[in-house]
Amino acid sequence: MTLLSHPSQKHLPSIVCSVGFILGVLFESIMELYWDWRMARLIDESGSVVDEAIWDGIRSPGAVADRLEKMREGRMTIEARELIERFPESELISDAPEGWPVLEKQDILLIEQAALILARRGIAQAAGDGDRRLEHLVHSVDELRSAWTTMESRVVEWVGLFLTDLNLDSERKSIPKTVSLAENFEKLVSTLNLETPIYLPSNEEWYAIHGAAVTAVQLSIRINETEIAIRKHVEDYLPSLSMLLGPLLAARLCVAAHGRSRLARLPSSTVQVLGAEKAFFAHLRTGSPPPKHGMIFQHPWISRSPRWVRGKIARMLAGKASIAVRIDEHGGQPWTQENVSDIEKSVNSIRARHPKPPSKKGR
């Protein structure tokens, strides 16, 4: 009997067709690929698990942290890639469906330890974030200056209470340092070339005055050190904007915009009024005149210009600042003093075109 004449061969075509039909239905149906850090599963429309791959590696907190970090970046686990290679037509869904295996006690402990590792990594990476570092520097110098202003005023008024002949206006800046260097109140009077007052502070009160003066001097030193750090950081982080506006003003604009990237995306009209939010919202609420400039007014090109051209210069300077910060954000060629000189010529041109204030209507 030949092979073709065997009775079982009569049903072979129908068996092959049936298998092909089943496989066709299987692959034509929509299958969804789900995964977490433990496993990956392929689930069909009916909710049945078609295939799965379970992580069989060593489950340590560090390994779990690595897998969670990859998932946070939108990357697939090894198990998910294994299933997608076998079933490339499946739909990728990272969220676990209903009925997903619950975490065991050991898994929960691993997750908690991995979360601590990820937190430490995040803090370590934050040290390389130029925006975060600049924010700390700017806020630090603001807090130091606020404390120094209070302490300096206290020392000047306190000493002036006893030394009525002391000129508190012309010698105000030198008073805290002079007091901090004096050994006692008599030495202070002698150094200032003043007559001994009728009433003298007690030794205990002098120690308090002297301590306040020392604190004021130390705060002044801390302010200078922090501003030097700001200049150094901004010259590296915002070279073009720093060249145009100066390091301190560039730093404040960046912090006010909540980062270099966001500052680069802001329109120049917003950069122009950064720092004048209260005046701007008062304009929207009450209809008062809108602000022409915010903290950019601190630039001498604006603050030392006649009032009737400040708005025009602020508008032009904000536009140039927007260009400068975009160069810094996207790694362009930093501006040089030559670029700034060209912009200064534009400022002088605006002043020359408007030497007098505009005439008011009705006069």
Secondary structure, DSSP 4 states (H G I P E B T S, - for coil): --STTSGGGGGHHHHHHHHHHHHHHHHHS--EEEE-SSEEEEE-TTS-EEEEEE--S---HHHHHHHHHHHHTTPPPHHHHHHHHH-TTSEE--S--TTPPPPPHHHHHHHHHHHHHHHHHHHHHHTT-HHHHHHHHHHHHHHHHHHHHHHHHHHHHHHHHH-TTS-TTTTTTTHHHHHHH-SSHHHHHHHTT-PPPSS---HHHHHHHHHHHHHHHHHHHHHHHHHHHHHHHHHHHSHHHHHHH-HHHHHHHHHHTTSHHHHHHS-HHHHHTTT-HHHHHHHHHH-PPPPS-SGGGGSHHHHTS-GGGHHHHHHHHHHHHHHHHHHHHTT-PPP-HHHHHHHHHHHHHHHHH--SPPPPTT-
